[in-house]
Amino acid sequence: MPPLLKFKHKLADKLVFKKWRAGVGGRIRLFVSGGAALPEELGYVFMGAGLPIVQGYGLTETSPVITAGSLENNRIGTVGRPIRGVEVRIAADGEIETRGPNIMRGYYKKPAETRAVFTDDGWFKTGDIGELDADGFLRITDRKKELFKTSGGKYIAPQHIEGRIKQSRFVNQVVLVGNMRKFPAALIVPNFEQLRAYAQFKNIPARTPEELCSEPRILDLLQRQVDAQCADLSKYERVKRVALLERELTIEGGELTPTLKIKRRIIDEKYRDVIERLYAEAE
C-alpha cells in the first residue's frame, strides 16, 4: 500500500471504521450477502473497514447454495466458487447450469415443469445468466427472462448496465428499456437532493422534482453521467437516451416486487408514453 494511502486508511480507521466495527458488536468476522447483487464499491469499502462481505448464490431448488465466497478467497464482484460436490457450467446462451447432491429431484406432481428446468444430460437450469472466470469464480450478470433483444438482433442484459448507471450520485433508480428498438434507453429516478445541490451550484432556478426533470441542463447532466458509466460497453449496449421520472418506483405503486425487484412489464405499460416519446425524438 502506498504510504499516503496507508496514512489515509489509518486515519479513516481511527475516525470512522472503528466505530462501524463497534456498532456491529466488535466481534464480526464476516458478513454473507445474498438475494441481490452487492455493489462492488460497497464490498471494497467494508473490506477496508475490516468488515469483509462475502457473497453466495443459490436457489430454493438447489437446497439452496451453489457457490459461496470465503475469507481466504473473497473476490469482490463474484459470488464465489462452487461449494464442495457441486458443479457449475455456462450454457451456450450464457445460462448458469449446475448439478450435484443439492439439486432437487423435481417439482411435486409437476413432471412437465420438472422436465423444463433440466437439460437432457441432467444439469439444472438456474434461469440466471453468468460467467466463470479463469479461477472458477462465478459472476452473475442477469436473469435470463430479463434479457431483451434490440431490433438489430443483439441481446441486452439490463441489470448489468443498470448497476453501472446507479453508481452515479445523481441516480436513485434506473430501468433500462429497448426491447426490439434500435438502442437501449433509460428511465431514471434522480437523486433529487443531489440535483438540488447541483442546480444551486450552477444557478439553475429549478427546485421541485417536476422542474428538475424538465430542465434541459439537468437532463444533459444525467445523459453525461450515463455516457461516462457506459463508455467501455459495446456500442449496441450504450444508452443513447434518458428520461427522468418525477417520483420513485415503489411496491405500493406496483412497479417493484416485495423484494424490490423491478416489474419490467408493469413499467413498460405505465410509462409507455414516456418511452414512445424517447424513441420518437431520436428519429
C-alpha positions as CSV (number, residue, x, y, z in Angstrom):
1,M,0.0,0.0,0.0
2,P,1.4,3.4,-0.9
3,P,2.5,5.5,2.2
4,L,-0.1,8.2,1.6
5,L,-2.9,5.8,1.2
6,K,-1.7,3.8,4.2
7,F,-1.9,7.0,6.3
8,K,-5.4,7.9,5.0
9,H,-6.6,4.4,5.8
10,K,-5.2,4.6,9.3
11,L,-6.9,7.9,9.9
12,A,-10.2,6.6,8.5
13,D,-9.9,3.6,10.6
14,K,-9.5,5.7,13.8
15,L,-12.2,8.2,13.0
16,V,-14.8,6.1,11.2
17,F,-14.2,2.4,10.7
18,K,-13.5,1.7,14.4
19,K,-17.0,3.0,15.2
20,W,-18.5,0.8,12.5
21,R,-17.0,-2.3,13.9
22,A,-18.1,-1.3,17.4
23,G,-21.6,-0.7,16.1
24,V,-22.0,-4.3,15.0
25,G,-20.7,-5.7,18.3
26,G,-16.9,-5.5,17.7
27,R,-16.5,-9.3,17.0
28,I,-17.7,-9.7,13.4
29,R,-15.5,-11.9,11.3
30,L,-17.5,-11.6,8.1
31,F,-20.9,-10.9,6.6
32,V,-22.6,-13.0,4.0
33,S,-24.7,-11.3,1.3
34,G,-27.2,-13.0,-1.0
35,G,-30.5,-12.4,-2.7
36,A,-29.4,-9.5,-4.8
37,A,-26.2,-8.1,-6.2
38,L,-23.8,-6.3,-3.8
39,P,-22.4,-3.1,-5.4
40,E,-18.6,-3.6,-5.8
41,E,-17.8,-0.3,-4.2
42,L,-19.6,-1.3,-1.0
43,G,-17.7,-4.6,-1.0
44,Y,-14.4,-2.7,-1.1
45,V,-15.5,-0.1,1.5
46,F,-16.5,-2.7,4.0
47,M,-13.4,-4.7,3.4
48,G,-11.3,-1.6,4.0
49,A,-13.2,-1.1,7.2
50,G,-12.3,-4.6,8.5
51,L,-15.8,-5.9,7.9
52,P,-15.5,-8.2,4.9
53,I,-18.6,-9.2,3.0
54,V,-18.6,-12.5,1.0
55,Q,-21.4,-13.3,-1.5
56,G,-23.2,-16.6,-2.0
57,Y,-25.6,-17.8,-4.7
58,G,-28.2,-20.4,-5.0
59,L,-31.9,-21.2,-5.4
60,T,-34.6,-22.9,-3.4
61,E,-34.3,-25.8,-5.9
62,T,-30.6,-26.1,-5.0
63,S,-31.1,-26.5,-1.3
64,P,-30.2,-23.6,-1.5
65,V,-26.4,-23.0,-2.1
66,I,-24.5,-23.4,-5.3
67,T,-21.5,-21.1,-4.8
68,A,-20.0,-19.1,-1.9
69,G,-17.1,-16.8,-1.2
70,S,-14.8,-17.2,1.8
71,L,-12.4,-15.0,3.8
72,E,-9.5,-16.7,2.1
73,N,-11.0,-16.3,-1.4
74,N,-13.1,-13.2,-1.4
75,R,-13.2,-12.0,-5.0
76,I,-15.4,-8.9,-4.9
77,G,-17.9,-8.8,-7.7
78,T,-18.3,-12.6,-7.8
79,V,-20.4,-15.0,-5.8
80,G,-17.5,-17.3,-5.1
81,R,-16.7,-20.8,-6.3
82,P,-19.0,-23.9,-6.3
83,I,-19.2,-25.5,-2.9
84,R,-17.8,-29.0,-2.4
85,G,-19.6,-31.6,-4.5
86,V,-21.3,-29.1,-6.7
87,E,-20.5,-28.4,-10.4
88,V,-21.3,-25.3,-12.4
89,R,-21.1,-24.7,-16.2
90,I,-22.2,-22.0,-18.5
91,A,-24.5,-22.9,-21.4
92,A,-24.1,-21.6,-24.9
93,D,-26.6,-18.9,-24.3
94,G,-25.0,-17.8,-21.1
95,E,-27.3,-19.5,-18.7
96,I,-25.8,-20.9,-15.5
97,E,-26.3,-24.7,-15.1
98,T,-25.5,-26.8,-12.1
99,R,-25.5,-30.4,-10.8
100,G,-24.8,-32.1,-7.5
101,P,-26.3,-33.7,-4.5
102,N,-28.0,-30.5,-3.5
103,I,-30.3,-30.3,-6.5
104,M,-34.0,-31.1,-6.1
105,R,-35.5,-34.3,-7.6
106,G,-38.3,-32.3,-9.2
107,Y,-41.4,-30.2,-8.5
108,Y,-44.1,-32.1,-6.6
109,K,-46.6,-33.7,-9.1
110,K,-45.4,-31.4,-11.9
111,P,-43.5,-33.5,-14.4
112,A,-43.7,-31.1,-17.3
113,E,-42.3,-28.2,-15.2
114,T,-39.6,-30.5,-13.9
115,R,-38.5,-31.5,-17.4
116,A,-38.4,-27.9,-18.4
117,V,-35.7,-27.0,-15.9
118,F,-33.3,-29.9,-16.6
119,T,-31.1,-30.4,-19.6
120,D,-31.1,-33.8,-21.4
121,D,-27.9,-34.7,-19.6
122,G,-29.3,-33.9,-16.1
123,W,-28.0,-30.4,-15.4
124,F,-30.4,-28.0,-13.6
125,K,-31.1,-24.7,-15.5
126,T,-31.0,-21.8,-13.0
127,G,-32.6,-19.2,-15.2
128,D,-29.7,-16.8,-14.4
129,I,-27.0,-15.5,-16.8
130,G,-23.4,-15.5,-15.7
131,E,-19.8,-16.2,-16.4
132,L,-16.9,-18.2,-14.8
133,D,-13.5,-16.6,-14.7
134,A,-10.2,-18.4,-15.1
135,D,-10.1,-19.3,-11.4
136,G,-13.6,-20.7,-11.3
137,F,-15.3,-17.7,-9.6
138,L,-18.9,-17.2,-10.7
139,R,-20.2,-13.7,-11.7
140,I,-24.0,-13.2,-12.1
141,T,-24.9,-10.8,-14.8
142,D,-28.7,-11.0,-15.2
143,R,-31.8,-13.1,-15.2
144,K,-32.4,-14.9,-18.4
145,K,-36.0,-13.9,-18.7
146,E,-35.0,-10.2,-18.3
147,L,-32.7,-10.2,-21.4
148,F,-34.2,-8.2,-24.3
149,K,-33.2,-8.0,-27.9
150,T,-32.6,-4.9,-30.0
151,S,-34.1,-4.6,-33.4
152,G,-30.6,-5.4,-34.7
153,G,-30.7,-8.8,-33.0
154,K,-28.3,-8.0,-30.1
155,Y,-29.2,-9.3,-26.6
156,I,-29.0,-6.8,-23.8
157,A,-28.6,-7.8,-20.1
158,P,-30.3,-4.8,-18.4
159,Q,-29.3,-5.4,-14.7
160,H,-25.6,-5.2,-15.5
161,I,-26.0,-1.8,-17.2
162,E,-28.4,-0.5,-14.6
163,G,-25.9,-1.3,-11.9
164,R,-23.3,0.8,-13.7
165,I,-25.7,3.8,-14.1
166,K,-26.6,3.6,-10.4
167,Q,-23.0,4.3,-9.5
168,S,-23.7,8.0,-10.3
169,R,-24.5,10.0,-7.2
170,F,-27.3,11.7,-9.2
171,V,-29.2,8.5,-9.8
172,N,-31.6,6.9,-7.4
173,Q,-33.3,4.3,-9.5
174,V,-33.0,3.3,-13.2
175,V,-34.8,0.9,-15.6
176,L,-33.4,0.0,-19.0
177,V,-35.9,-0.3,-21.9
178,G,-35.4,-1.0,-25.6
179,N,-36.9,-4.4,-26.5
180,M,-37.0,-4.6,-30.3
181,R,-35.8,-1.0,-30.5
182,K,-32.7,0.3,-32.3
183,F,-30.9,1.0,-29.0
184,P,-31.4,0.9,-25.2
185,A,-32.7,3.9,-23.3
186,A,-33.1,4.5,-19.6
187,L,-35.9,5.7,-17.3
188,I,-34.1,7.4,-14.4
189,V,-35.5,8.5,-11.0
190,P,-32.9,11.0,-10.0
191,N,-31.4,11.6,-6.5
192,F,-33.3,14.9,-6.1
193,E,-31.2,16.0,-3.1
194,Q,-28.0,15.8,-5.2
195,L,-29.7,17.5,-8.1
196,R,-30.9,20.4,-6.0
197,A,-27.3,21.0,-4.7
198,Y,-26.1,20.8,-8.3
199,A,-28.8,23.2,-9.5
200,Q,-27.9,25.7,-6.7
201,F,-24.2,25.5,-7.6
202,K,-25.0,26.1,-11.3
203,N,-27.5,28.9,-10.6
204,I,-30.3,26.8,-12.1
205,P,-33.7,28.0,-10.6
206,A,-35.3,24.6,-10.7
207,R,-36.2,23.1,-7.3
208,T,-39.2,20.8,-7.4
209,P,-39.0,17.3,-8.9
210,E,-41.2,18.5,-11.8
211,E,-38.9,21.5,-12.5
212,L,-35.7,19.5,-12.2
213,C,-36.9,16.7,-14.5
214,S,-37.9,19.1,-17.2
215,E,-34.8,21.3,-17.1
216,P,-32.6,20.7,-20.2
217,R,-29.4,21.3,-18.3
218,I,-30.3,18.6,-15.7
219,L,-31.3,16.2,-18.5
220,D,-27.9,16.9,-20.1
221,L,-26.2,16.2,-16.8
222,L,-27.8,12.8,-16.4
223,Q,-27.1,11.9,-20.0
224,R,-23.4,12.7,-19.5
225,Q,-23.4,10.7,-16.3
226,V,-24.9,7.7,-18.1
227,D,-22.4,8.1,-21.0
228,A,-19.5,8.1,-18.6
229,Q,-20.7,4.9,-16.8
230,C,-21.3,3.1,-20.1
231,A,-18.2,4.3,-22.1
232,D,-16.5,1.0,-22.2
233,L,-19.5,-1.1,-23.1
234,S,-20.1,-2.5,-26.6
235,K,-21.6,0.0,-28.9
236,Y,-25.0,-1.7,-29.0
237,E,-25.2,-1.7,-25.2
238,R,-24.7,2.0,-24.7
239,V,-27.7,4.0,-23.5
240,K,-28.4,6.7,-26.1
241,R,-31.4,8.4,-24.5
242,V,-32.6,9.0,-20.9
243,A,-35.9,10.2,-19.5
244,L,-36.3,11.5,-15.9
245,L,-39.2,10.3,-13.7
246,E,-40.6,12.6,-11.0
247,R,-41.4,10.0,-8.4
248,E,-39.8,6.8,-7.0
249,L,-40.7,3.4,-8.2
250,T,-42.4,1.6,-5.3
251,I,-44.0,-1.6,-4.1
252,E,-47.3,0.3,-3.4
253,G,-47.2,1.8,-6.9
254,G,-46.9,-1.7,-8.4
255,E,-43.5,-1.1,-10.1
256,L,-41.5,-3.2,-7.6
257,T,-41.9,-6.7,-6.0
258,P,-41.8,-7.1,-2.2
259,T,-38.1,-7.9,-2.6
260,L,-37.6,-4.6,-4.5
261,K,-37.1,-6.2,-7.9
262,I,-38.3,-4.3,-11.0
263,K,-41.5,-5.3,-12.6
264,R,-40.5,-4.5,-16.2
265,R,-43.8,-5.4,-17.9
266,I,-45.7,-3.0,-15.5
267,I,-43.2,-0.2,-16.0
268,D,-43.3,-0.7,-19.8
269,E,-47.1,-0.3,-19.7
270,K,-47.2,2.5,-17.1
271,Y,-44.6,4.7,-18.8
272,R,-45.4,3.7,-22.4
273,D,-46.0,7.4,-23.5
274,V,-42.6,8.4,-22.0
275,I,-40.8,5.5,-23.8
276,E,-42.5,6.2,-27.1
277,R,-41.6,9.8,-26.9
278,L,-38.0,8.9,-26.1
279,Y,-37.7,6.9,-29.3
280,A,-39.8,9.3,-31.4
281,E,-37.4,12.2,-30.5
282,A,-34.5,10.1,-31.6
283,E,-35.8,9.5,-35.2
